[in-house]
Protein backbone atom coordinates (compact mmCIF):
# COMPACT_ATOMS: atom_id res chain seq x y z
CA UNK A 1 0.00 0.00 0.00
CA UNK A 2 1.49 3.32 -1.08
CA UNK A 3 1.59 6.22 1.33
CA UNK A 4 0.79 8.43 -1.67
CA UNK A 5 -2.60 6.70 -1.87
CA UNK A 6 -3.23 7.58 1.77
CA UNK A 7 -2.37 11.25 1.20
CA UNK A 8 -4.66 11.39 -1.84
CA UNK A 9 -7.46 9.70 0.12
CA UNK A 10 -7.17 12.20 2.99
CA UNK A 11 -7.09 15.18 0.63
CA UNK A 12 -10.18 13.97 -1.22
CA UNK A 13 -11.99 13.36 2.09
CA UNK A 14 -10.98 16.82 3.36
CA UNK A 15 -12.04 18.71 0.22
CA UNK A 16 -14.97 16.50 -0.73
CA UNK A 17 -13.78 16.71 -4.32
CA UNK A 18 -11.41 14.89 -6.63
CA UNK A 19 -10.84 18.12 -8.55
CA UNK A 20 -9.88 20.21 -5.50
CA UNK A 21 -7.61 17.45 -4.18
CA UNK A 22 -5.92 17.21 -7.58
CA UNK A 23 -5.29 20.97 -7.62
CA UNK A 24 -3.77 20.97 -4.13
CA UNK A 25 -1.57 17.93 -4.81
CA UNK A 26 -0.49 19.00 -8.29
CA UNK A 27 -2.03 15.91 -9.92
CA UNK A 28 -4.54 15.51 -12.69
CA UNK A 29 -8.05 14.56 -11.68
CA UNK A 30 -7.67 11.21 -13.46
CA UNK A 31 -4.48 10.49 -11.48
CA UNK A 32 -6.34 11.15 -8.23
CA UNK A 33 -9.16 8.89 -9.34
CA UNK A 34 -6.72 6.10 -10.23
CA UNK A 35 -4.95 6.29 -6.86
CA UNK A 36 -8.23 6.17 -4.95
CA UNK A 37 -9.27 3.16 -7.05
CA UNK A 38 -5.94 1.46 -6.32
CA UNK A 39 -6.42 2.05 -2.57
CA UNK A 40 -9.94 0.67 -2.71
CA UNK A 41 -8.66 -2.45 -4.47
CA UNK A 42 -5.90 -2.90 -1.86
CA UNK A 43 -8.49 -2.67 0.92
CA UNK A 44 -10.72 -5.38 -0.51
CA UNK A 45 -12.65 -3.57 -3.21
CA UNK A 46 -15.26 -1.71 -1.13
CA UNK A 47 -15.78 1.89 -2.30
CA UNK A 48 -14.34 4.59 -0.06
CA UNK A 49 -16.34 7.46 -1.58
CA UNK A 50 -19.81 7.95 -2.92
CA UNK A 51 -19.63 9.88 -6.20
CA UNK A 52 -22.27 12.61 -5.92
CA UNK A 53 -23.52 15.08 -8.53
CA UNK A 54 -21.40 17.73 -6.83
CA UNK A 55 -18.28 16.23 -5.25
CA UNK A 56 -17.79 13.07 -3.21
CA UNK A 57 -18.46 11.91 0.34
CA UNK A 58 -16.84 9.05 2.30
CA UNK A 59 -18.81 5.84 2.50
CA UNK A 60 -19.08 3.86 5.72
CA UNK A 61 -15.86 2.13 4.70
CA UNK A 62 -14.27 5.52 4.02
CA UNK A 63 -15.25 6.91 7.42
CA UNK A 64 -13.95 3.76 9.11
CA UNK A 65 -10.62 3.96 7.27
CA UNK A 66 -10.12 7.71 7.77
CA UNK A 67 -8.61 7.66 11.33
CA UNK A 68 -6.30 4.79 10.37
CA UNK A 69 -4.96 6.69 7.36
CA UNK A 70 -4.42 9.77 9.53
CA UNK A 71 -2.64 7.71 12.20
CA UNK A 72 -0.31 6.06 9.67
CA UNK A 73 0.72 9.38 8.12
CA UNK A 74 1.08 10.99 11.55
CA UNK A 75 3.42 8.19 12.66
CA UNK A 76 5.46 8.51 9.48
CA UNK A 77 5.72 12.27 9.98
CA UNK A 78 6.79 11.71 13.58
CA UNK A 79 9.39 9.17 12.44
CA UNK A 80 10.68 11.68 9.90
CA UNK A 81 11.05 14.33 12.61
CA UNK A 82 12.93 11.89 14.86
CA UNK A 83 15.29 10.91 12.06
CA UNK A 84 15.90 14.55 11.19
CA UNK A 85 16.65 15.27 14.87
CA UNK A 86 19.20 12.44 14.92
CA UNK A 87 20.79 13.73 11.72
CA UNK A 88 20.95 17.30 13.06
CA UNK A 89 22.05 16.23 16.58
CA UNK A 90 18.87 17.80 17.93
CA UNK A 91 17.38 14.77 19.64
CA UNK A 92 17.78 11.09 20.37
CA UNK A 93 20.07 9.40 22.88
CA UNK A 94 23.86 9.11 22.99
CA UNK A 95 25.32 6.30 25.12
CA UNK A 96 28.89 6.83 26.26
CA UNK A 97 31.29 5.09 28.63
CA UNK A 98 34.54 6.12 30.27
CA UNK A 99 37.14 4.74 32.67
CA UNK A 100 37.06 6.29 36.16
CA UNK A 101 39.81 8.92 35.99
CA UNK A 102 38.52 10.20 32.64
CA UNK A 103 35.42 11.08 34.66
CA UNK A 104 37.55 13.31 36.89
CA UNK A 105 38.29 15.97 34.29
CA UNK A 106 38.08 14.98 30.63
CA UNK A 107 34.51 13.72 30.40
CA UNK A 108 32.86 16.49 32.46
CA UNK A 109 34.40 19.17 30.24
CA UNK A 110 33.32 17.40 27.07
CA UNK A 111 29.81 16.78 28.41
CA UNK A 112 29.35 20.42 29.41
CA UNK A 113 30.43 21.66 25.98
CA UNK A 114 28.30 19.07 24.17
CA UNK A 115 25.21 19.84 26.28
CA UNK A 116 25.51 23.57 25.57
CA UNK A 117 25.51 22.92 21.82
CA UNK A 118 23.06 20.01 21.70
CA UNK A 119 20.72 20.39 24.70
CA UNK A 120 18.01 18.11 23.28
CA UNK A 121 20.24 15.03 23.01
CA UNK A 122 19.82 12.66 25.95
CA UNK A 123 23.00 11.24 27.50
CA UNK A 124 23.38 7.75 28.92
CA UNK A 125 26.70 7.34 30.72
CA UNK A 126 28.43 4.33 32.24
CA UNK A 127 31.73 4.08 34.09
CA UNK A 128 33.96 1.03 33.90
CA UNK A 129 37.36 -0.42 33.17
CA UNK A 130 38.50 -0.45 29.56
CA UNK A 131 37.77 -4.17 29.07
CA UNK A 132 34.18 -3.69 30.26
CA UNK A 133 33.69 -0.64 28.05
CA UNK A 134 34.97 -2.51 24.99
CA UNK A 135 32.52 -5.33 25.79
CA UNK A 136 29.77 -2.71 25.89
CA UNK A 137 30.78 -1.49 22.43
CA UNK A 138 30.76 -5.07 21.14
CA UNK A 139 27.27 -5.68 22.55
CA UNK A 140 25.89 -2.45 21.11
CA UNK A 141 25.17 -1.13 24.61
CA UNK A 142 27.23 2.06 24.19
CA UNK A 143 28.06 4.17 21.13
CA UNK A 144 31.44 5.58 22.17
CA UNK A 145 33.91 4.74 24.93
CA UNK A 146 36.83 6.66 26.43
CA UNK A 147 39.45 3.99 27.09
CA UNK A 148 43.11 3.72 28.06
CA UNK A 149 46.04 1.46 27.31
CA UNK A 150 46.59 0.64 31.01
CA UNK A 151 45.88 -3.09 30.92
CA UNK A 152 46.97 -3.77 27.35
CA UNK A 153 43.48 -4.70 26.16
CA UNK A 154 43.45 -5.49 22.41
CA UNK A 155 42.12 -2.50 20.49
CA UNK A 156 42.50 -3.60 16.87
CA UNK A 157 38.77 -4.23 16.43
CA UNK A 158 37.87 -0.59 17.13
CA UNK A 159 38.13 2.75 15.40
CA UNK A 160 40.44 4.74 17.68
CA UNK A 161 40.68 8.49 18.11
CA UNK A 162 43.72 9.62 20.18
CA UNK A 163 42.87 12.20 22.83
CA UNK A 164 45.96 12.67 25.01
CA UNK A 165 48.97 10.93 26.57
CA UNK A 166 48.60 10.83 30.33
CA UNK A 167 51.69 10.75 32.60
CA UNK A 168 51.68 9.00 35.96
CA UNK A 169 52.41 10.34 39.42
CA UNK A 170 53.37 8.46 42.55
CA UNK A 171 51.23 9.31 45.56
CA UNK A 172 53.11 9.14 48.84
CA UNK A 173 52.23 10.15 52.39
CA UNK A 174 53.36 13.67 53.26
CA UNK A 175 56.12 12.38 55.56
CA UNK A 176 57.62 9.92 53.06
CA UNK A 177 61.41 9.98 52.54
CA UNK A 178 60.91 11.14 48.92
CA UNK A 179 58.05 13.54 49.56
CA UNK A 180 60.18 16.59 48.80
CA UNK A 181 61.17 15.35 45.35
CA UNK A 182 59.45 16.53 42.19
CA UNK A 183 60.37 13.52 40.06
CA UNK A 184 61.27 9.92 40.78
CA UNK A 185 62.33 6.77 38.94
CA UNK A 186 60.48 3.55 39.66
CA UNK A 187 63.69 1.79 40.66
CA UNK A 188 64.02 4.23 43.57
CA UNK A 189 60.81 2.78 45.01
CA UNK A 190 62.09 -0.78 45.34
CA UNK A 191 60.92 -2.38 48.56
CA UNK A 192 57.95 -0.06 49.00
CA UNK A 193 54.43 -1.31 49.69
CA UNK A 194 51.80 -0.48 47.09
CA UNK A 195 48.07 0.11 46.90
CA UNK A 196 46.62 -1.29 43.65
CA UNK A 197 43.22 -0.84 42.08
CA UNK A 198 43.00 -4.39 40.75
CA UNK A 199 43.84 -7.80 42.30
CA UNK A 200 45.69 -8.78 39.10
CA UNK A 201 48.69 -6.53 38.90
CA UNK A 202 48.94 -6.93 35.12
CA UNK A 203 45.46 -5.35 34.87
CA UNK A 204 46.41 -2.37 37.00
CA UNK A 205 48.41 0.84 36.62
CA UNK A 206 51.46 -1.09 37.85
CA UNK A 207 51.53 -3.25 34.73
CA UNK A 208 54.41 -1.34 33.01
CA UNK A 209 56.56 -1.88 36.09
CA UNK A 210 56.08 -5.63 35.85
CA UNK A 211 56.85 -5.52 32.15
CA UNK A 212 60.09 -3.63 32.92
CA UNK A 213 61.18 -6.32 35.40
CA UNK A 214 60.14 -4.71 38.70
CA UNK A 215 58.18 -6.63 41.32
CA UNK A 216 55.93 -4.18 43.18
CA UNK A 217 54.72 -5.55 46.51
CA UNK A 218 50.97 -4.95 46.60
CA UNK A 219 49.61 -5.03 50.14
CA UNK A 220 46.14 -3.53 49.67
CA UNK A 221 43.54 -3.49 46.87
CA UNK A 222 41.35 -0.39 46.65
CA UNK A 223 39.41 0.19 43.47
CA UNK A 224 38.02 3.62 44.37
CA UNK A 225 40.39 6.57 44.22
CA UNK A 226 39.07 8.03 47.51
CA UNK A 227 39.94 4.78 49.28
CA UNK A 228 43.42 4.72 47.72
CA UNK A 229 44.09 8.19 49.07
CA UNK A 230 43.04 7.12 52.53
CA UNK A 231 45.46 4.19 52.52
CA UNK A 232 48.31 6.34 51.17
CA UNK A 233 47.71 9.16 53.66
CA UNK A 234 47.75 6.62 56.51
CA UNK A 235 51.22 5.49 55.43
CA UNK A 236 50.08 2.03 54.31
CA UNK A 237 51.67 2.21 50.87
CA UNK A 238 52.21 4.16 47.69
CA UNK A 239 49.81 4.40 44.75
CA UNK A 240 50.02 5.47 41.15
CA UNK A 241 47.88 8.47 40.19
CA UNK A 242 46.98 9.24 36.57
CA UNK A 243 47.52 12.90 35.74
CA UNK A 244 43.80 13.43 35.04
CA UNK A 245 43.10 12.69 38.71
CA UNK A 246 45.97 14.75 40.13
CA UNK A 247 43.82 17.82 40.88
CA UNK A 248 41.66 15.79 43.26
CA UNK A 249 44.54 14.64 45.52
CA UNK A 250 44.09 15.51 49.19
CA UNK A 251 46.59 17.91 50.80
CA UNK A 252 48.22 15.34 53.11
CA UNK A 253 49.53 13.40 50.09
CA UNK A 254 52.66 14.27 48.11
CA UNK A 255 52.71 13.75 44.35
CA UNK A 256 55.96 12.78 42.62
CA UNK A 257 56.11 12.82 38.84
CA UNK A 258 57.10 9.36 37.59
CA UNK A 259 59.94 10.17 35.22
CA UNK A 260 61.07 6.86 33.80
CA UNK A 261 61.59 5.62 30.21
CA UNK A 262 60.19 2.29 31.35
CA UNK A 263 56.98 4.03 32.38
CA UNK A 264 55.75 5.99 29.35
CA UNK A 265 52.49 7.96 29.59
CA UNK A 266 49.40 5.89 28.94
CA UNK A 267 47.31 6.71 25.90
CA UNK A 268 43.76 7.93 26.35
CA UNK A 269 41.57 7.23 23.35
CA UNK A 270 37.99 7.42 22.20
CA UNK A 271 36.83 4.11 20.69
CA UNK A 272 33.90 3.30 18.43
CA UNK A 273 33.05 -0.04 16.81
CA UNK A 274 34.99 -0.47 13.58
CA UNK A 275 32.75 -1.12 10.58
CA UNK A 276 29.57 -0.13 12.44
CA UNK A 277 27.64 3.06 11.91
CA UNK A 278 27.53 5.40 14.89
CA UNK A 279 24.92 8.10 15.51
CA UNK A 280 25.76 11.64 14.37
CA UNK A 281 25.72 12.65 18.05
CA UNK A 282 28.76 10.40 18.60
CA UNK A 283 30.72 12.37 15.99
CA UNK A 284 29.67 15.64 17.63
CA UNK A 285 30.66 14.33 21.07
CA UNK A 286 34.02 13.21 19.71
CA UNK A 287 34.66 16.81 18.65
CA UNK A 288 33.85 17.94 22.19
CA UNK A 289 36.20 15.30 23.62
CA UNK A 290 39.05 16.36 21.35
CA UNK A 291 38.57 20.02 22.34
CA UNK A 292 38.53 19.13 26.05
CA UNK A 293 41.63 16.95 25.63
CA UNK A 294 43.43 19.82 23.90
CA UNK A 295 42.68 22.06 26.90
CA UNK A 296 43.93 19.42 29.32
CA UNK A 297 47.18 18.45 27.59
CA UNK A 298 49.28 21.18 29.20
CA UNK A 299 47.54 20.63 32.55
CA UNK A 300 48.56 16.96 32.74
CA UNK A 301 52.24 17.54 32.04
CA UNK A 302 54.31 16.98 35.20
C-alpha positions in Angstrom: 0.0 0.0 0.0 1.5 3.3 -1.1 1.6 6.2 1.3 0.8 8.4 -1.7 -2.6 6.7 -1.9 -3.2 7.6 1.8 -2.4 11.3 1.2 -4.7 11.4 -1.8 -7.5 9.7 0.1 -7.2 12.2 3.0 -7.1 15.2 0.6 -10.2 14.0 -1.2 -12.0 13.4 2.1 -11.0 16.8 3.4 -12.0 18.7 0.2 -15.0 16.5 -0.7 -13.8 16.7 -4.3 -11.4 14.9 -6.6 -10.8 18.1 -8.5 -9.9 20.2 -5.5 -7.6 17.5 -4.2 -5.9 17.2 -7.6 -5.3 21.0 -7.6 -3.8 21.0 -4.1 -1.6 17.9 -4.8 -0.5 19.0 -8.3 -2.0 15.9 -9.9 -4.5 15.5 -12.7 -8.0 14.6 -11.7 -7.7 11.2 -13.5 -4.5 10.5 -11.5 -6.3 11.2 -8.2 -9.2 8.9 -9.3 -6.7 6.1 -10.2 -5.0 6.3 -6.9 -8.2 6.2 -5.0 -9.3 3.2 -7.0 -5.9 1.5 -6.3 -6.4 2.1 -2.6 -9.9 0.7 -2.7 -8.7 -2.4 -4.5 -5.9 -2.9 -1.9 -8.5 -2.7 0.9 -10.7 -5.4 -0.5 -12.6 -3.6 -3.2 -15.3 -1.7 -1.1 -15.8 1.9 -2.3 -14.3 4.6 -0.1 -16.3 7.5 -1.6 -19.8 7.9 -2.9 -19.6 9.9 -6.2 -22.3 12.6 -5.9 -23.5 15.1 -8.5 -21.4 17.7 -6.8 -18.3 16.2 -5.3 -17.8 13.1 -3.2 -18.5 11.9 0.3 -16.8 9.1 2.3 -18.8 5.8 2.5 -19.1 3.9 5.7 -15.9 2.1 4.7 -14.3 5.5 4.0 -15.3 6.9 7.4 -13.9 3.8 9.1 -10.6 4.0 7.3 -10.1 7.7 7.8 -8.6 7.7 11.3 -6.3 4.8 10.4 -5.0 6.7 7.4 -4.4 9.8 9.5 -2.6 7.7 12.2 -0.3 6.1 9.7 0.7 9.4 8.1 1.1 11.0 11.6 3.4 8.2 12.7 5.5 8.5 9.5 5.7 12.3 10.0 6.8 11.7 13.6 9.4 9.2 12.4 10.7 11.7 9.9 11.1 14.3 12.6 12.9 11.9 14.9 15.3 10.9 12.1 15.9 14.6 11.2 16.7 15.3 14.9 19.2 12.4 14.9 20.8 13.7 11.7 21.0 17.3 13.1 22.0 16.2 16.6 18.9 17.8 17.9 17.4 14.8 19.6 17.8 11.1 20.4 20.1 9.4 22.9 23.9 9.1 23.0 25.3 6.3 25.1 28.9 6.8 26.3 31.3 5.1 28.6 34.5 6.1 30.3 37.1 4.7 32.7 37.1 6.3 36.2 39.8 8.9 36.0 38.5 10.2 32.6 35.4 11.1 34.7 37.5 13.3 36.9 38.3 16.0 34.3 38.1 15.0 30.6 34.5 13.7 30.4 32.9 16.5 32.5 34.4 19.2 30.2 33.3 17.4 27.1 29.8 16.8 28.4 29.4 20.4 29.4 30.4 21.7 26.0 28.3 19.1 24.2 25.2 19.8 26.3 25.5 23.6 25.6 25.5 22.9 21.8 23.1 20.0 21.7 20.7 20.4 24.7 18.0 18.1 23.3 20.2 15.0 23.0 19.8 12.7 26.0 23.0 11.2 27.5 23.4 7.8 28.9 26.7 7.3 30.7 28.4 4.3 32.2 31.7 4.1 34.1 34.0 1.0 33.9 37.4 -0.4 33.2 38.5 -0.4 29.6 37.8 -4.2 29.1 34.2 -3.7 30.3 33.7 -0.6 28.0 35.0 -2.5 25.0 32.5 -5.3 25.8 29.8 -2.7 25.9 30.8 -1.5 22.4 30.8 -5.1 21.1 27.3 -5.7 22.5 25.9 -2.4 21.1 25.2 -1.1 24.6 27.2 2.1 24.2 28.1 4.2 21.1 31.4 5.6 22.2 33.9 4.7 24.9 36.8 6.7 26.4 39.5 4.0 27.1 43.1 3.7 28.1 46.0 1.5 27.3 46.6 0.6 31.0 45.9 -3.1 30.9 47.0 -3.8 27.3 43.5 -4.7 26.2 43.4 -5.5 22.4 42.1 -2.5 20.5 42.5 -3.6 16.9 38.8 -4.2 16.4 37.9 -0.6 17.1 38.1 2.8 15.4 40.4 4.7 17.7 40.7 8.5 18.1 43.7 9.6 20.2 42.9 12.2 22.8 46.0 12.7 25.0 49.0 10.9 26.6 48.6 10.8 30.3 51.7 10.7 32.6 51.7 9.0 36.0 52.4 10.3 39.4 53.4 8.5 42.6 51.2 9.3 45.6 53.1 9.1 48.8 52.2 10.1 52.4 53.4 13.7 53.3 56.1 12.4 55.6 57.6 9.9 53.1 61.4 10.0 52.5 60.9 11.1 48.9 58.1 13.5 49.6 60.2 16.6 48.8 61.2 15.3 45.4 59.4 16.5 42.2 60.4 13.5 40.1 61.3 9.9 40.8 62.3 6.8 38.9 60.5 3.6 39.7 63.7 1.8 40.7 64.0 4.2 43.6 60.8 2.8 45.0 62.1 -0.8 45.3 60.9 -2.4 48.6 57.9 -0.1 49.0 54.4 -1.3 49.7 51.8 -0.5 47.1 48.1 0.1 46.9 46.6 -1.3 43.7 43.2 -0.8 42.1 43.0 -4.4 40.7 43.8 -7.8 42.3 45.7 -8.8 39.1 48.7 -6.5 38.9 48.9 -6.9 35.1 45.5 -5.4 34.9 46.4 -2.4 37.0 48.4 0.8 36.6 51.5 -1.1 37.9 51.5 -3.2 34.7 54.4 -1.3 33.0 56.6 -1.9 36.1 56.1 -5.6 35.9 56.9 -5.5 32.1 60.1 -3.6 32.9 61.2 -6.3 35.4 60.1 -4.7 38.7 58.2 -6.6 41.3 55.9 -4.2 43.2 54.7 -5.5 46.5 51.0 -5.0 46.6 49.6 -5.0 50.1 46.1 -3.5 49.7 43.5 -3.5 46.9 41.3 -0.4 46.7 39.4 0.2 43.5 38.0 3.6 44.4 40.4 6.6 44.2 39.1 8.0 47.5 39.9 4.8 49.3 43.4 4.7 47.7 44.1 8.2 49.1 43.0 7.1 52.5 45.5 4.2 52.5 48.3 6.3 51.2 47.7 9.2 53.7 47.8 6.6 56.5 51.2 5.5 55.4 50.1 2.0 54.3 51.7 2.2 50.9 52.2 4.2 47.7 49.8 4.4 44.8 50.0 5.5 41.2 47.9 8.5 40.2 47.0 9.2 36.6 47.5 12.9 35.7 43.8 13.4 35.0 43.1 12.7 38.7 46.0 14.8 40.1 43.8 17.8 40.9 41.7 15.8 43.3 44.5 14.6 45.5 44.1 15.5 49.2 46.6 17.9 50.8 48.2 15.3 53.1 49.5 13.4 50.1 52.7 14.3 48.1 52.7 13.7 44.4 56.0 12.8 42.6 56.1 12.8 38.8 57.1 9.4 37.6 59.9 10.2 35.2 61.1 6.9 33.8 61.6 5.6 30.2 60.2 2.3 31.3 57.0 4.0 32.4 55.7 6.0 29.3 52.5 8.0 29.6 49.4 5.9 28.9 47.3 6.7 25.9 43.8 7.9 26.4 41.6 7.2 23.3 38.0 7.4 22.2 36.8 4.1 20.7 33.9 3.3 18.4 33.1 0.0 16.8 35.0 -0.5 13.6 32.8 -1.1 10.6 29.6 -0.1 12.4 27.6 3.1 11.9 27.5 5.4 14.9 24.9 8.1 15.5 25.8 11.6 14.4 25.7 12.7 18.0 28.8 10.4 18.6 30.7 12.4 16.0 29.7 15.6 17.6 30.7 14.3 21.1 34.0 13.2 19.7 34.7 16.8 18.6 33.8 17.9 22.2 36.2 15.3 23.6 39.0 16.4 21.4 38.6 20.0 22.3 38.5 19.1 26.0 41.6 17.0 25.6 43.4 19.8 23.9 42.7 22.1 26.9 43.9 19.4 29.3 47.2 18.4 27.6 49.3 21.2 29.2 47.5 20.6 32.5 48.6 17.0 32.7 52.2 17.5 32.0 54.3 17.0 35.2 
